[in-house]
Every structure is written in structure tokens, then in C-alpha cells.
Amino acid sequence: MRHLLTLGWSFLFRENGIESPINTLCGTFASNRIVVDGINARMRVWWFDLSNQLTIRNSFDIGELKTFVTASDMQLISNGKVLLAVGTTGRMIELFCETTLISAFQAIQKVLNIAGHEDWIHSLAFNQRNPALLATAGQDTFVKLWRIEEVGKRDNKSISVTKNLFEVDGDEGKLLMSLSMETVLAGHNDWVHSTQWDSEGRVLLTSSSDKTVIVWKETCDGKLWNDVERMGIVGGQAAGFLCAVFSPDAKQVVASSYYGGLYSWVYSEKDNSWKAAVVCSGHTGAVRDVVWHPDGEFFISVGEDKTSRVYTHEKKLNKFIEVARPQVHGHSMQCLCLISRSIIVSGAEEKIFRVFEAPYTFASSVCNIGGSDMTKIFGECTLVHYGAKVPALGLSNKAIDEAQEEEHIVNGHSHWEEDEFQAVPSELRNPPTEDFLQQNTLWPEVQKLYGHGYEVYTVTTNPNGTVMATSCKASQIEDAAIVLWDTSDWTKKSEIFGHQLTVTQVEWSPDGTRILSVSRDRTAIIYRERHGNLNGFDYETIWSSGKQHTRIIWSCCWFDDSKHFLTASRDMKVILWKCCDAATVPLNSFKCPQSATSVAICCSTDIRDSIIVVGLQDGSLLFLQYVGEALQFLHRSFVPITTVDSPVLRLRVNPKRCSRLAIARSDGKLQVIELTITRAL
């Protein structure tokens, strides 16, 4: 078993003494100090030892400040002590310095407190090459450079209105220093969130909510700073950048937006310009559901970051990349279903389901990037739309016709001020950038489905794609019904009653004859069409479980033979069932070390050769196999660098390559793993 993408990180240390969310973190390995600030306005400093392994040698609690700390950075000064700069919501820049108490106990004390900005301070950065410079930025849109330098002696005869003097303790006595403003950089017109120096200390990078990243460079004499480059985005979601960083050689810039997207620009010496580059992408909230295309060429996921995303396997790079973002919603996404090769239905934290149809530009892009044949992937699907856009005063994705005249052209003249906000779908041949994904890869919304009284929860379809089943959150029998829809005209056909609380998952048997549902009411139910019609809507209950499960049942799935199925519950049990015409009976139960949150089957023609994958509450995976008359443990896979619970919310097996498994997690990770099974001779 191997991950398609593996990071070579190892876990060193975990500190459990922090009782509130961490707001800012800074450190310096040169002096072996780490500073952490919690949201409760308390700060703590750790002295650590890396000689053998990371161990905490000492710690000191600065105490509770009068305002919240929003930024911090530290610098080693000439006397070997650490100078800590802190920015607060009170618009103040506070300086702390390391000191040694009589008992030789290391501590931190405040040495200076000055008004630095006219609003909250968001970022602080010492210049590592030029320790005399400190950059600060905040909500007043300005970036300020401060000079920190040593002063020989205090001159009591003269008064300075530009220099703020302070003393720091040293091994050879007190050291007199001063802080003065060097210059003000005015180039942003909205909040400035981050500042970073390059490795040489002559270039400063800033990012702002005005959707720009600015590169500032000093002149030869160091007296003047100019904005030499501006990078950013135009149109799309207006939220700007929260952070921007240089690569070690300062030839590449990577910035993160408010919505979690990554943007990158690479400097071209040939053209003497910065060009947009492709970087990795993914969900920024819990991934609630994932579904594979019938041919396994791509998969679609939805998450609490209010987006649905499409990933395909790029042949040249041999990795999965995001190629489209069909839906950008106003609510957290909950569930997803692929009705046909080109139609999806999604549900969010609202009472309706939405139907989307793939445009021609998407189909062409997937085939170009993945190196696949369009006829093979999309068959005889009619791809009538060229793309989609969201109207200025609308909420639904509207189709764009390739030959259609743009709406913003009036009397032969276009509104130039609106050009930057127009969606421009196109056929891709290379992986797209983040701004292209946001604006130009939407799918047209073709239908809204009304039929539930509360927020929708799950959706699935029969193997033929002709009947769709949906459910919503429920606290009584009337709302816990499974609604059946005709996908040919999107009409509501019938309701199936049986559960008392929210139905958490619904799955059709592979032969299409039965529906299996599990619920928060701790029961599993099987339904069958009364007339044996695989495309019918008249289902009746033929079996309901007893008290085998004692907590909510999160997940269920069928084996390929349509006779056996599994249920996974919060009671830490995975139960294997056999469904017969006479009765449905439990064959075996496996006790998991954690609550079971999802289950999937890497199938083969024989149930005893199938590998069962169980997702657990802590994010790990269990691999089981049915041997003899029992479920036998094979392996447990842990998520690397995981220190908090991140439940596995959904497991989906590639229908054409059963060794490939997609994993949706609550921490925002969407993983694809490859199972390599070696059987003993």
C-alpha cells in the first residue's frame, strides 16, 4: 500500500500546555526560542534543546496582556539576548527582551510600548540580514519600516522626538537601544496582512485584501523603497490575500487567499517579468463526499468550504490535479451524486438539491490533460453548453453558449469596466491556475429539486441512473423519509418511510434490486421494488435490523454479489450481513479500536478475496478480510503528522481500478491511495 503523494516529515514533539486557540507563533533556531500566543491574550516563551531531540528546557508565561496579540517576531541582538516584537489589536508595537533573574531563571520583560499604526497590526517581520530593520503592517493599509539600533550613551541634555530609547539586560550590563521610524510604504488600499523579507534583506514582500501582492525594493543607498512589482487577481471572489512568501532564491512567490486558494508567480529572467504558475489546490474545509466517474478517469468532491471540485489523473506528472470547480456555493456542501457521465446532483446546507451538467469545455479539458478519449469517457452524452457564469444579481450558474453574444455588449460597445468580471471558459491543455478555476470552470445549473423540509443530507442513484434517492436531516418519522426522483424529468415520484431519525447513507445493490439505508436511529433497512421493476418507484420494506448496533450507523456498502453488505457505526462495530430471500442475518462483527465513520469494499468476484476498508474517528484506516467465518484484521494505516482527530467521512473505490481508493477527511484532506496486495503462497 502506498500514497500517491508522500511528504517526508517526522513528528518531533507535542506541547499540551496551551488551553486556547493559537493566534500567532514565531521562533528562532539560532537562539532556541519559540513564542506562542493564545487568543486569550496570554503569551508563552519556550527555550528548547535540539542537540539530540526536541525537548523543552524551560518556559516562561509573559502573562495576560491588555489587548489581543495579532502578530509577533523575534530577533537575536548583539548581546546574545532575544528581542521580541509584538503587534496588538490596540495598535501598539510592544518590545520584550530576554532577561535573567537572580535565580538564573530565564524570563521575558517588556522594554518598550509605542503606537505603531492607526488600526490593528497584522504582521511583524525582522530583517534577518539587516537586524536593524523591522517591518510592520496592519489594517490602516500602510507598511512601516522601523530602525532598531544601539545607542552609546544616554544624552540627558538633548531631547529626540523620533527615537524611542529602551534598555535591555546583557551579561556585561545594560545595553541602550533605540527604535525609530525609517519610512512608510503606501501602495495598498486595503488591509495589509503579511510582510516577508527575502534572504538578502533588500526586498520586502507584502500581501493585502486589495487582491495584490507587492514587491518592494530598496535603492542602492537604502534611503528609498519602491514598489517594483505588483501581482494579484482581477475579478472573481473579492477577498484578497492573507499571506505571501518568497522561495529561498526569491524567484518565486506563493500567496494564499481568504478562501484558501494558492497563487504562485515565477520570475522570468528572459522576459524580466513575473508569470503565473500552477500550484497544488484542494479543499479548505471538511471534505464531506466524493464520487468517481464510471470509468474512473476523474472524481468529484464536495466540502464545507462551499465548493465542489473535479480532479483527474495527469498522465505526464503522474498525479491528480484539480481541473474544474463546478459549483461555488453560499452554503457548506454536504453530499454529491453522479447521475450519468456528465450530470451531477449536489446537496448543501439548504432544503434543495441542485442539478449540474458538464459543459463541453470541461469534457475537452479533462481529455486533453488526462490523455483520454472523449467518446470513451462521456459516451453519447450531449454536451450542449460551452461554459457557465454567475450573473451579477444572481446566485445560480447560468449557461454560456459559444456563439452567444456577450450580455455586456450594448449597441456595439462593451462596458469596459465589466470586462474583468466576465467568465471566459476555454479548452485547457495544461493544468489551470487558481484564478482560472474560480471564474472559468463552473458548470451550468439546469434544475433545482424541492422536496425536503430540512437541510438535505445524502443522495445516491440506482446503477442505471434512472432513479435517485435523497434524504434530509430529521428528528421525526415524517421527515426521515427517503424521496425517490425520476432523473428523466426530475420529478418527485414517491417517499419511502421506515426510519425515525436522519438517514445517514443510502446505497443501491449492484444489481439494482434493493435499497439499503442506515440512520441515526441505529437501524439499517432494506427495501425492494414491489413489482421487480429496476426503474420503478414503488418500494417496500423487506427487512429492518434489530439492536445489533447501539449508536448511530454512519455508513454502509454492498459487496458485488448483491447478497452481502456491511454497516459501520459509532459503537465501534463493523457488521457483515447476508441478505437472503427468507431473511437477512448478521454473519460476523468486528470490534474497531475507534468509532467507525465510513466503510468501503475493494471488491473481487469472490467475497473472500475482497479487502474491506474502514475509516475511523481518529483518521486512521483499518483493512479487513473475510476469512473462514470471521472478519480478520490485516493492517491499520495511520495518517502522518496527525495529532488531532480527523474522522474519515467517506471512502470511495475506483470502479475500474478497485485498488485505488479516494478518502475524504474532516480536516480538509482529500487523499487517493493505491493498494498493493501481496498474497502468501
LUMVO-119656 format. One record per residue (C-alpha): residue in three letters; x, y, z. Coordinates in steps of 0.5 Angstrom, whole numbers, plus 2048, in hexadecimal, padded with zeros to 3 digits. Layout:
<nodes>
ALAXYZ...
</nodes>
This chain:
<nodes>
MET800800800ARG8038077FEHIS80180E7FELEU8018117F7LEU8048177FBTHR808817801LEU80C81C805GLY81281A809TRP81081E80FSER81181A816PHE80E81C81CLEU81281F822PHE80E822828ARG80882482AGLU806829830ASN800828833GLY80082E838ILE7FC833833GLU7F5834835SER7F2838830PRO7F3839828ILE7FA83B826ASN7FA842823THR801843821LEU80783F821CYS80F841820GLY81583F822THR81D83F820PHE821838820ALA82783D821SER82583E828ASN821838829ARG81B83C82BILE81383B829VAL80E84082BVAL80783E82AASP80184382BGLY7FA84182DILE7F384482BASN7F2846833ALA7F884B832ARG7FD847836MET804845833ARG809840835VAL81083F833TRP814838833TRP81B837833PHE81C83082FASP82282C82ELEU823829827SER82A825829ASN82781F829GLN82081F828LEU81B825829THR81A826831ILE81782C835ARG81D82E839ASN81983483CSER81383883BPHE81083F83EASP80984283EILE80984983CGLY80284A83FGLU7FC84D83CLEU7FC853838LYS7F7859838THR7F6857830PHE7F685182CVAL7FD850828THR7FC84F821ALA80384F81ESER80A84D821ASP81184C81FMET81884B823GLN81F84D821LEU82684C824ILE829852826SER831854827ASN83185282FGLY82E84B82DLYS82784C830VAL82184C82CLEU81D85282ALEU81585082AALA811855826VAL809854827GLY803857823THR7FD858826THR7F585A825GLY7F7860829ARG7FB863823MET801862827ILE80885F826GLU80B85C82CLEU81285A82DPHE814855832CYS81B853834GLU81E84D837THR82184D83ETHR824849843LEU82184984AILE825849851SER824841851ALA82784084APHE82083F847GLN81E842840ALA81984783FILE81684C83BGLN81485383DLYS811859839VAL81685E837LEU812863832ASN80B864830ILE80986982BALA80486B826GLY80586881FHIS7FF86881BGLU7F886B81BASP7F586581BTRP7F685D81DILE7FD85B81BHIS7FD854817SER804853815LEU80B854818ALA812852815PHE819853817ASN81E853811GLN82384D813ARG82885080EASN828857811PRO826856818ALA82585E819LEU81E85E815LEU81785C817ALA81185C812THR80A85C815ALA80385C811GLY7FC85D813GLN7F585F812ASP7F7866810THR7F9864809PHE80186680BVAL80786280BLYS80C866810LEU814864811TRP817866818ARG81E866819ILE821863820GLU828865821GLU82D865827VAL82E86C82BGLY83586D82ELYS832871834ARG82C875836ASP82D87C835ASN82887F83ALYS82A886837SER826885830ILE81F88382FSER81D87F829VAL81687E826THR818879821LYS81C874825ASN81987082BLEU81E86D830PHE81E867834GLU823863838VAL82485B837ASP82885783CGLY82E85383AASP83484F83DGLU83885583DGLY83385A840LYS82D85E83DLEU82D860835LEU82A866833MET82686682CSER82186A828LEU81B869824SER81986E81EMET81586E818GLU81986D812THR81486E80CVAL80C86D80BLEU80B869805ALA80486B802GLY8028667FCHIS7FC8627FEASN7F58657FFASP7F285F804TRP7F485C80AVAL7FC859809HIS7FC85280CSER80385080BTHR80A85280BGLN81184E809TRP818850807ASP81C84C802SER822848804GLU82784E802GLY822853806ARG822858801VAL81B8567FELEU814856802LEU80E852800THR807855803SER800852801SER7F9855802SER7F2855802ASP7F28597FCLYS7F48537F8THR7FB8557F7VAL8028537F9ILE8078587F8VAL80F8577F8TRP81385D7FBLYS81A85E7FAGLU81F8637FDTHR8238687F9CYS82B8677F9ASP82C86C7FEGLY826869802LYS82286F803LEU81C86E7FFTRP8188687FEASN8148677F7ASP80E8627F5VAL81285F7EFGLU80D8597EEARG8058587EFMET8028527EEGLY7FB84F7F0ILE7F484D7EDVAL7EE8517EAGLY7E784F7EBGLY7E58497EEGLN7E48497F5ALA7E684F7F8ALA7E984E7FFGLY7F184F7FDPHE7F784B800LEU7F8849807CYS800847807ALA805847801VAL80C844802PHE8128447FESER81683E7FBPRO81D83D7FEASP8208407F8ALA81B8467F8LYS8198447F0GLN8128417F2VAL80C8447F6VAL8078407F9ALA8018437FCSER7FA841800SER7F48447FFTYR7EE845804TYR7EA83F801GLY7F083A802GLY7F383A7FBLEU7FA83A7F9TYR7FD83F7F4SER80483F7F1TRP8088437EDVAL80F8427EATYR8148477E8SER8178467E0GLU81E8497DFLYS81D8487D8ASP81684D7D8ASN8188517DESER81184F7E1TRP80D84B7E6LYS8098467E3ALA8038427E6ALA80583B7E8VAL8018357E9VAL8018327F1CYS7FD82D7F4SER7F682E7F7GLY7F182B7FBHIS7EB82C800THR7EC831806GLY7E682D80AALA7E482680BVAL7E3822805ARG7DC81F806ASP7DB81B800VAL7DF8187FAVAL7DD8147F4TRP7E08117EEHIS7DF8127E7PRO7DC80B7E4ASP7E380A7E0GLY7E780C7E6GLU7EA8127E2PHE7E88177E7PHE7E58187EDILE7E181E7F0SER7E18207F8VAL7DD8257FCGLY7DF828802GLU7DD82D808ASP7E1832804LYS7DB833800THR7DE8307F9SER7DD82A7F5ARG7E48287F2VAL7E68247ECTYR7ED8207ECTHR7EF81C7E6HIS7F68187E5GLU7FB81C7E2LYS7FF8177DELYS80581B7DDLEU80681D7E4ASN8038167E7LYS7FF81A7ECPHE7F881C7EDILE7F68237EBGLU7F08287ECVAL7ED8297E5ALA7E782D7E7ARG7E28307ECPRO7DB82E7EAGLN7D88327F0VAL7DA8377F5HIS7D48387FAGLY7D283C7FFHIS7D1836804SER7D5831806MET7D582B801GLN7D2824804CYS7D181F7FFLEU7D281D7F8CYS7D08187F3LEU7D28177EBILE7CB8157E7SER7CF8147E1ARG7D58157DESER7D481D7DDILE7CF81E7E2ILE7D081F7EAVAL7CB8217F0SER7CD8247F6GLY7CA8267FCALA7CD82B801GLU7CA82E808GLU7C3830805LYS7BD82D803ILE7BE82B7FCPHE7C28277F7ARG7C682A7F1VAL7C78277EAPHE7CD8297E6GLU7CF8277DFALA7D68277DDPRO7D882C7D7TYR7DC82A7D1THR7E282E7D3PHE7E28297DAALA7E28237D6SER7E78257D1SER7EC8287D6VAL7EB8217DACYS7ED81D7D4ASN7F38227D2ILE7F68227D9GLY7F581A7DAGLY7F68187D3SER7F08147D3ASP7EB8137CDMET7E48187CETHR7E08127CBLYS7E280D7D0ILE7E18127D6PHE7DB8167D4GLY7D88117CFGLU7D28137CCCYS7D08197D1THR7CE81F7CDLEU7D38257D0VAL7CE82B7CDHIS7D28307D2TYR7D88347D1GLY7D98367D8ALA7D683A7DELYS7D68407E2VAL7D28437E8PRO7CE8497E6ALA7D08507EALEU7C98507EDGLY7C88487EDLEU7CA8427F1SER7C983C7ECASN7CE83A7E7LYS7CC83C7E0ALA7CE8397DAILE7D283D7D4ASP7D183B7CDGLU7D883B7C9ALA7D483F7C3GLN7D08437C8GLU7D284B7C8GLU7D484D7CFGLU7CF8507D3HIS7D38567D5ILE7D48597CEVAL7CE85E7CDASN7CD8627C6GLY7D485F7C3HIS7D88627C9SER7DA85E7CFHIS7DA8607D6TRP7E28607D7GLU7E18617DFGLU7DE85A7DFASP7E28567DAGLU7E78547E0PHE7E18507E3GLN7DF84C7DDALA7E08457DEVAL7E48427D8PRO7E383A7D7SER7E88377D3GLU7EB8307D1LEU7F182F7D5ARG7F782B7D3ASN7FB82D7DAPRO7F982D7E1PRO7F68337E3THR7F78397E8GLU7F383A7EEASP7F08417EBPHE7EE83D7E5LEU7EB8377E9GLN7E783C7EDGLN7E48407E7ASN7E483C7E1THR7E38357E2LEU7DB8357E5TRP7D68307E3PRO7CF8337E1GLU7CA8317E6VAL7C482E7E2GLN7BF82C7E7LYS7BD82D7EFLEU7BA8287F3TYR7B582A7F8GLY7B28247FDHIS7B5824803GLY7B382880ATYR7BA82980DGLU7C182980BVAL7C3823806TYR7C881E808THR7C9819803VAL7C88177FBTHR7C98117F7THR7C780E7F1ASN7C58077EEPRO7CA8037EAASN7C68057E3GLY7C680D7E6THR7BE80D7E4VAL7BC80D7ECMET7BF8127F1ALA7BE8117F9THR7BF8177FDSER7BE819805CYS7BF81E80ALYS7C0820811ALA7BA81D815SER7B881D81CGLN7B181981BILE7AF814816GLU7AB819811ASP7B281C810ALA7B6816810ALA7B3813809ILE7B7811803VAL7B58157FDLEU7B58127F6TRP7B68167F0ASP7B68157E8THR7BC8177E5SER7B98187DEASP7B581E7E0TRP7B781F7E7THR7B081E7EALYS7AF81B7F1LYS7AC8147F1SER7AB8117F8GLU7AD8117FFILE7B080B803PHE7AE80B80AGLY7B2807810HIS7B780B814GLN7B580F819LEU7BC814819THR7C0817814VAL7C281280ETHR7CA81280EGLN7CB80E808VAL7C780A802GLU7CA8057FDTRP7C78017F8SER7C97FA7F7PRO7CE7F97F1ASP7C87F57EDGLY7C37FB7EFTHR7BE7F77F2ARG7BF7F97F9ILE7C08007FDLEU7C47FF804SER7C4805808VAL7C780780FSER7C580C814ARG7C681081BASP7C080C81EARG7C580681ETHR7C2801819ALA7C37FF812ILE7BD7FE80DILE7BD7FA806TYR7B77FC801ARG7B57F87FBGLU7B17FB7F5ARG7AA7F77F5HIS7AA7F67EEGLY7B17F47EDASN7B27FA7E8LEU7B97FC7E9ASN7B78037E6GLY7B18037EBPHE7AF8087F1ASP7AA8037F5TYR7AF8017FAGLU7AD7FD801THR7B17FB807ILE7B37F4807TRP7B87F480DSER7BA7F8813SER7C07F7818GLY7BF7F681FLYS7C37F8824GLN7CA7F6821HIS7CC7FD821THR7CC801828ARG7CE808825ILE7CD80C81EILE7CE808818TRP7D380C814SER7D480880DCYS7D2802809CYS7D47FF803TRP7D37F97FFPHE7D77F37FCASP7D77F27F5ASP7D37EC7F5SER7CD7F07F8LYS7CC7EB7FEHIS7D17ED803PHE7D17F4806LEU7D57F880BTHR7D37FD810ALA7D8802814SER7D580581BARG7D880A820ASP7D7804825MET7DE802822LYS7DB7FC81FVAL7DB7FA817ILE7D67F4816LEU7D67F0810TRP7CF7EE80ELYS7CC7E9809CYS7C67EA805CYS7C17E4803ASP7BA7E4800ALA7B87E1807ALA7BC7E580CTHR7C27EA80DVAL7C67E7812PRO7CD7EA815LEU7D37E6814ASN7D87E9818SER7DA7EF81BPHE7E17F281CLYS7E37F7822CYS7E77FD820PRO7EB801824GLN7E7807823SER7E1809820ALA7E0807819THR7DE80D815SER7DE80A80EVAL7DF80480AALA7E0801803ILE7E27FB7FFCYS7E77FA7FACYS7E47F47F7SER7E57EE7F3THR7E17E97F0ASP7E17E57F7ILE7DF7E87FEARG7E57E4801ASP7EA7E87FCSER7E77EF7FEILE7EB7F4802ILE7E77F8807VAL7E97FF809VAL7E680280FGLY7E7809810LEU7E880B818GLN7E681181CASP7EE81381DGLY7EF813816SER7F280C815LEU7F0806810LEU7EF7FF812PHE7F07FA80DLEU7EC7F380EGLN7EB7ED80ATYR7E57E880BVAL7E97E180CGLY7E57DB80EGLU7DF7DD812ALA7E27E4815LEU7E57EB813GLN7EC7EA814PHE7F17F0815LEU7F67F2810HIS7F97F8811ARG7F87FF815SER7FA805811PHE7FC80C815VAL7FC813812PRO802816812ILE80381C817THR7FC81C819THR7FC81E821VAL7F481F821ASP7EE81B81FSER7EC81C817PRO7E7817816VAL7E681480FLEU7E081680DARG7DF812806LEU7E380C802ARG7E280B7FBVAL7E58067F7ASN7E78077F0PRO7E28037ECLYS7E78017E6ARG7ED8007EBCYS7EB7FD7F1SER7F27FE7F4ARG7F18067F4LEU7ED8097FAALA7EB8107FBILE7EB812802ALA7E7819805ARG7E981B80BSER7E6820810ASP7ED824810GLY7EC826809LYS7F1821806LEU7EF81D800GLN7F38177FFVAL7F48127FAILE7F880B7FCGLU7FA8057F8LEU7F97FF7FBTHR7FE7F97F9ILE7FC7F37FCTHR8017ED7FCARG7FE7E67FEALA8027E1801LEU8047DB7FD
</nodes>
